[in-house]
Amino acid sequence: ADGSGDTLPAWYLSQKILFDMAMFHDTLFAVVGDQDWHYNEELNGIIYLVNNEWHPCAFTDNYVELMNCNGRLFGGGPADTVAGVFMSGAKEWVSGGWQLLPNSPFDNPLASNVECVTYWHERYYFAGLFNASGAHKVISWDGANDWAPVGDGLGPNWVNAIAGYGDTLYAGGFLGETPEQPSRHMRLWDGTTWRPFFPEVQFVDQVWLMEVYEGALYILGVHHHADDDTMYPLLRFDGQNLCSLGGPVTGGSGNMLFYQDTLYYGLQTMFPGLEYQRIGRLPLNGLVPDRCVTVATSIEEEIEMGGLRLYPNPASTSIDLQLPTHFCG
């Protein structure tokens, strides 16, 4: 991340960390983690690039997650002081400065780590590791003043990624199993409650990122199919098929980017066949998945009528009605 041709000792260069980057309008923002990035004491915390020169944007007391969503730039992460102002949880870049969100519920710096945001059904959904206004890990905002908790039941630990796809909200991270939630690291919100992920696929490591691209939901997280232990790093869901991509692997890492119909992926050091390459690319045109499995629906909802089941729910063309075996009409 230094990019200045340094020949200083490795112990010094190891302090030059680039945490995050985001493009917002015509400006590149970055979050750096040492006291004199590019030998400039003012370049610490959040910086931005204009005319090929870096400029200070805001000093912070911890790193910030940059989140570009629906034409707005938000900041998250564990930072609670930005540019000398207390800004716990989520904040927004507005008119050349960082501002608290109106009626912000993030008032506890010890429990306000916002890691991701998505825009779904005309509301913003912030997620991470926090307890704010009765919300645990996920909270929604109308973009102006109204905040609302998004259920409970995500289990222990944190959320790394959140995405709305169709009529379902998906949350992924480091989420443990519970008796009510047998799936690890992934949950589905059906508008009323959190549900387990599809049983056909099981995640063995935390889910890092999710993004909707060209009509499909891509999930970055090491997983395997229920009947096979072969592990894959990427999962694609098109509303009916779960397809594994980019494997087999022995482990995973946490970054991906879509650019010109190609998926770029931050590789584990010993990624099979691409050892020490650090970054790999996966052309999506004509890509044949490693393995696919068809699921009945995004959410199968049992209605309290003696086992009556209606699926898929939601549906765009047709639905199936499954009656219990003892049903007489």
N, C-alpha and C positions, 0 to 999 in steps of 0.2 A: 504493500500500500504506500510505501514511501516514494518510490519512483524518482529518486534524485541521484542515483548512482553511488549510494553510500558505500564506503569501505570501512566504516567504523566496526568495532567489535560486535559479535553476534548478540552478546547480552544487551547491548544498547539498542540494536535494531529490533530485538524482540519486543521492545516496548512500543514500537510504532504500529499501532493496531487500527485498522479500518473496520468499524463495527457494521456500518450500514450505508446504503446510498439510495437516493430516490430522485427521479426526474419529475419536476413540477413546472408546468408551462415550458419556458425556455431556460430554466435554471437547474443545474445539478447540485443537489444537497448531499452532504456526507456527514457522518459521525465518526470522529477520530478519538483515539484514546491515549495520547501522550501530551506532554507539556509544551513541546516545541516542534510540532509537525512541520516538515519542510523548513526547520530551523527558525520558525517564527513563533515566539511565545504567545502571540495572540490567537494562533490557530490551535484551539483546544475545545473539544466539545462538538458543537454543530458548526459546520462551515459550508460555504457555497462557492461555486465556480462561475465567474463572469469574465469574458474575454481572455480565457486561458489563464486566469489568475484566481487563486484561492483567497477568500475573504472570511473574516470571523462573522459568525451568525449569532451564537449564544453559548456562553459558558454553562456547563451543567455540572451537577455533583455526582452524576452517574450516566451511564450510556442511555441513548434514546433510540427507540425503534421508529424509523420513518415509514409512514403508511399512507400511500397515495390511493385515495378511494373516492370514486364518484366525483372527480374534479376538485377534491379538497385534499390538503396535505395535513395529516395528523402526526403527532408524536406520542409515543408510548414508552414502554420499558420501565425500569425501576427509578428513573430520575424523578426527584420531587422538587428540585430547584433549577430553573432554567432562566438564564439572563438575570440572575439575582432575585427572581420572583418565585414564590412557592407555586408549583404547578404539578401536583401529584396526579398520577393516572394519565388520562388523555388530555392533550392540548392541541391547538390548531395554529397553523401559519396563516395570518390574516393581515393584509395591507402592510407587509414588510416587517412583521413581528409576531412572536409567539404569544398566544392568548389562552386563558382558561376557557373551557367550554361553558356556555351559559348553564347555570344551576348545576354545576359539576358535582357529582356525588362522590368523587374521589378525594376524600378529606383525610385519609389515613395513609401516611407515607410508608408504613410498614406493611400495608396490605392493599396496594394499589398498582400492581404491576400489569399494565396493559400491553399485550403482545401482538394483537392483530385486530383488524376491523373489516367488515364487509357491509355492502349496501344491498338490502333485500326487502322486497315488499314495502318500499318507500320509507324504510327506517335503517339507521346505522346500527350495527351490532358489534360492540367491543367485547373482546375476550382476553383472558390471561389468568392471572392469579390474584384475585382481589375479593373483598367483601365490601360492597358499596350499596347503600340503600336497599338492603335485603337481597341483593343480587350476589350470587356466588359463581364467579368465573365468567359469566356472560350477562351483559346488560344492553338494552336497546335504547335508542335515542331518535327523536323525530327530526333531528337536524337543527332544532331551534331551542326549545325549552323543556320538552317532556322526556323524562327518563322512566324506564320500566324494567324490573327484573325479568329474566328469562328462565323461569323454572328452577328446579333443584334436581339433584340426582346425577350430577356428573362425576361423583366420586371424589377421591383424594387427588392432590397434586394440581397440575396446571393444564391450560389450553394454549397450544402454539398456533393453531390455524382455525379459521372459520370461513364458511362459504355457503351462500344460498344457491341452490340448484333446483329449479322447478318449484314445487310447493314444500320443499323440505330444507331445513337449515342443518348443515353438517358442522360438527365441532370435533377437532382432533388435537391430540397432544400427548402428555404422559398421564393417562387416566387408567387407574387400576380397576380390576374387576370387583363387583359387588354382587350379592345375591340377586338384586333387581336388574343389574347391568352385567350380564355375563361376557360381553365383548370388551376387549382391552383397547384403550387408546382412541376409540372412535365412538361418537354418539350421534343420533338423529333427533332433531326437534320437529315434531309434527304439528306445532302450533298450540299444543296443550301440555305435552310432557316430553321428556327425554327418553329415547328408546335405544336399545342396542343396535349396533351395526349389523349388516347381513351376516348370518352364520356361515355362509359359504367361504368367507375369507377371514383370516385371523391375523392381526398385527402383532408382531413380536418385539417391535421397538416403537418408540414414540413417533407419532405423526408430526412432521415438521411443517409442511406447507400444503395448501390446497388452492387450486385456481381453476376457474371455468374458462375453457379455451375451445373455440370452434364447436360449441354445443355439447361439450363433454366436461365432466368434472375430473380433474387430475389430482391425485392424492400422493404425496411424497412420504413414504414410510415403509419400512421393511415388513413384508407380510408373506404368508403362504396360504394355500388353499386347504380347506378342512381335511381333505383326504390325501394330502401330500406335504412333506416337510421342505420341499424346494422353496427357497426364499427369493423374492423379487423386490426391487426398490420402489417401483412406481405402479400405481393402480389407476385405471381409467374407468369411469362409470358413465354410460350414455343413457341412463334411465332404465335400462333393462339388463345390460351385460356388464359384468365386472371383468376387466381385462388386465392382466399383469404385463408389465413392460420392463425392459432393461436388464433382465436377469439371465441366469441365476447369479446370486451374490452371497457373500458371507456376512455382510453388514451394510450399514447405510450411513448417509450423512445428510446435511440439512439445507440444501439450497437448490433451486431450479429457476429457470427463466425461459419464456417462450419468445422466439424472435424469428420472423420469416419462416413459419412452418417448421421450425426446428426447436427441439427442447434441449436446453443446455443444463447440465447437471453437475453439481460439485461432487467429485468422486472421492470415495474413501481411498486412503493411500494405497492399499493393496487390492484395488478393484480388479477382478479377474480380466486379464488381457490388456488392461490399461493402467498397470502399476505405475505409480508416481506421476501420473499425467495430471492429476488434480481436477481437471475439467473435461467432461465428455459431452458429445452431442448426439442427439437421437433424431434423425430426419423423420418427420411424421407422415409425409406423403407416401402412400403405399406401404406403411409400416404394418407388419404382421405381428400381432401380439404373441407373447410367449405362451399364454394360456388364457382362455375366457370361460366364464361360467355365467349362465343366465339365471337371473333371480326373478321371482314372481312379481315383485312390486317393490317400490321404494319403502313403503311401510305397509305391512299386512295388519289390519286392524280387526281384532275380534270384537264383535258387537255382542252385548249381553242379551242374546236370544238363543241360549242353549248351544252356542258354538257356531252361530251364523257368521260367515266371513265374506267380506266385500273387498275385491281387489281387481286391478291395482287401485290404490288410493294415495295420491290423486291420479286421475286418468284424463286423457285428452280425446280419446276416440271411443273406447268401449270398456266395459267392466265385466267381471265374472262374479257370480253369486254362488257361493258354495254352501249348501244346506247340510245340517247335521244328519247323520245316518238315520236317526230315529224320527226325522221330520216327516209329517204326513200332510199333504195338501189336497 
